[in-house]
């Protein structure tokens, strides 16, 4: 959707609770028009006010750039204050995970020691 584009819908809203306790909110327009709103998936804050006005404010995902990339892992320092060392292993290669973790983990440890040793 374009920035700062407002779309107004005449719609019926249905809120239901699933068996596992998750609320499902559906907005069903009176005159559906395909392509009017691009589909999106996101985390945010939703609020149903006493006037039946429904507000949803999407929370932007804050990502940091990768500091060090390896064949199966990534080290990144997040702008949200959280550092991440993420490992990606295809399920059919799980048996090799321990070897990769040992090898790539050693590279990350060496990288971080060198980086922070120079800052002391």
N, C-alpha and C positions, 0 to 999 in steps of 0.2 A: 504494500500500500504506500502511496506517496506520503511524504512528510506533511503534517498539518492538514490532512484531508479528513473532513468530517462526513460521515455517512449517517443518515437518519433512517431508521427502520420502524415501520409499524409492525409490531410483532407480539406474539404471545410467548411468555417465558414459563418453562416448566422446570421445577426444582424437585428432584427425587433423591432418595437415599438408597444406595445399593445394600445388598445383604452384608457386605463387609464394612459398612458405615461410611462409605465415600459419597459425598454429595455430587450429583450430576446436574449440571445446569445446561438447559437447552433453550436456545432462542430460535423461535420458529416464525419467520416473517409471513405476513399475510399474503404478500405477492412476491414469492421467491424469484430472484433474478440471478442466474448463475454468473459468477465472475465479479459481482458487485463488491464483495469483500474477499481478499485473498486469505486462504486458510493459514493459520499460524498455531504454533504450540508454544506455550510459555508459562512461566511461573509469575505470579503476581498477587495483588491484594484485591479481593472482590468484596463488595459491600452492597447489600440490599437495604435501602433506606425505608423508613416508615411510609414514605410517599409512593412506594413501589418503584422508585428509581433505582436502577442497577448500575453500579460503577465498577469498572475493572481497570486497575492501573498495573500495567505490565512492568515487572522488575527486569532491568537490563542485566544481562549476564556479563560479568566483568572477567575478561580473560587477559592473562599475561602472555607475553611472547616466550617461546621456548628458549631457554638458556642453553640447553645442551640436548641434542637429538641423537639417538642411537637407533639401531635397527628395530629394537622391540621396546624401547622406553624413551621417556621424555622427562627432562627436569625443567621446571618453570617456577619463576617467582611471581606469584599473583599480585595484581594491584589491590586485591582485597585483603592483603596481609598474610595470605596462606601460601606456603611453598609446597610444590607438588612434585613427587617422583612417581610417574604413572607408567605401569608396565602393560604392554599389549601382547597377548599370547593367543594365537588361534587355538581353539579347543582341540584340534587334531594334533597339536604339537605340545600338549601339556607336559609330556614326559621330559621335554627339554627345558622346561621352565627353570628348574633349579640351577642348571648350568648357565643359562642366560642371566639369571638373577645374580649369580656369583660374578660372572665376567663383567656385565654392564654396571652392576652395583659398584664394583671396584673402580671402574672408570669414573663414575659419578663422585665417589668418595675422594679420589685423587684430584679431580677437577675442583671440588669444593675446598679441599685443604689448600690447594695452590691459590685459589682465588682469595680466601680469607686470611691466609698467611701473609699475603702482601699488604693487607689492610691494617695489620697490627702495628 
